[in-house]
């Protein structure tokens, strides 16, 4: 039985970015579609795609954990206040968390020598 050819590194990196971006984008769309008009939902989804794409490229897997925290912040804040400010709170949480995860990754890589 012939062995399978190894997957090129570029294909592995591209598939990682697609998965790490597509899952949060789908969740963002599903979370925001009933609270906002289609334009607002599209803007929130596009913003999530840009942030998660860049964050996943620079911060490895940590941005996915940050997204989960931001989604929980949105769900809790949506119950307490209007959906617009709740989305702003979760966006600030997402941006701050991605920045922290990228900085942590930078420090870890710099300390390797």
C-alpha positions in Angstrom: 0.0 0.0 0.0 1.6 3.3 -1.0 2.1 5.9 1.7 0.4 9.2 1.5 2.4 12.2 0.4 3.1 14.6 3.3 1.1 17.8 3.5 3.0 20.9 2.5 3.6 23.4 5.3 1.7 26.1 3.4 -1.4 24.0 3.2 -1.3 23.2 6.9 -0.9 26.9 7.8 -3.7 27.9 5.5 -6.1 25.3 6.8 -5.2 26.3 10.4 -6.1 29.9 9.6 -9.3 29.0 7.9 -10.5 26.9 10.8 -9.4 29.3 13.5 -11.2 32.1 11.6 -14.3 30.3 10.4 -15.4 28.9 13.8 -15.6 32.3 15.5 -17.1 34.0 12.5 -19.9 31.4 12.4 -20.5 31.8 16.1 -20.5 35.6 15.8 -23.1 35.5 13.0 -25.3 33.1 15.0 -25.0 35.2 18.2 -25.7 38.6 16.5 -28.3 37.8 13.8 -31.4 38.1 15.9 -30.2 41.2 17.8 -29.1 43.4 14.8 -30.2 44.2 11.3 -28.4 42.3 8.5 -26.0 45.2 8.0 -25.0 45.2 11.7 -24.6 41.5 11.7 -22.4 41.6 8.6 -20.2 44.3 10.2 -19.8 42.4 13.4 -19.0 39.2 11.5 -16.5 41.0 9.2 -14.8 42.6 12.2 -14.5 39.3 13.9 -13.1 37.7 10.8 -10.4 40.4 10.5 -9.5 40.3 14.2 -9.5 36.5 14.5 -7.5 36.0 11.2 -4.8 38.4 12.3 -4.9 37.2 15.9 -4.6 33.5 14.9 -1.7 34.3 12.7 0.2 36.1 15.4 -1.1 34.5 18.6 -1.4 30.8 17.7 -4.4 29.3 19.6 -4.9 31.9 22.4 -7.3 34.1 20.3 -9.8 31.3 20.2 -9.9 31.2 24.0 -10.2 35.0 24.0 -13.1 34.7 21.6 -14.9 32.3 23.9 -14.5 34.9 26.7 -15.7 37.7 24.5 -18.8 35.6 23.5 -19.6 35.0 27.1 -19.2 38.7 27.9 -21.7 39.5 25.0 -24.2 36.9 26.2 -24.2 38.1 29.8 -24.1 41.8 28.9 -26.9 41.4 26.4 -29.2 40.3 29.3 -28.2 43.3 31.4 -28.1 46.1 28.8 -29.0 46.7 25.2 -27.3 44.6 22.5 -25.4 47.6 21.0 -23.4 48.4 24.1 -23.1 44.6 24.9 -21.4 44.2 21.5 -19.1 47.1 22.2 -18.1 45.5 25.6 -17.4 42.2 23.9 -15.4 43.9 21.1 -13.2 45.6 23.7 -12.7 42.3 25.4 -11.8 40.6 22.1 -9.3 43.3 21.0 -7.7 43.5 24.5 -7.4 39.8 24.8 -6.0 39.3 21.3 -3.4 42.0 22.0 -2.4 40.3 25.3 -2.2 36.9 23.6 0.0 38.3 20.8 2.3 40.1 23.3 2.5 36.8 25.4 3.5 34.9 22.3 6.1 37.6 21.4 7.6 37.4 24.8 7.7 33.6 24.7 9.4 33.6 21.3 11.9 36.2 22.3 12.8 34.3 25.4 13.7 31.2 23.3 16.9 32.8 22.3 
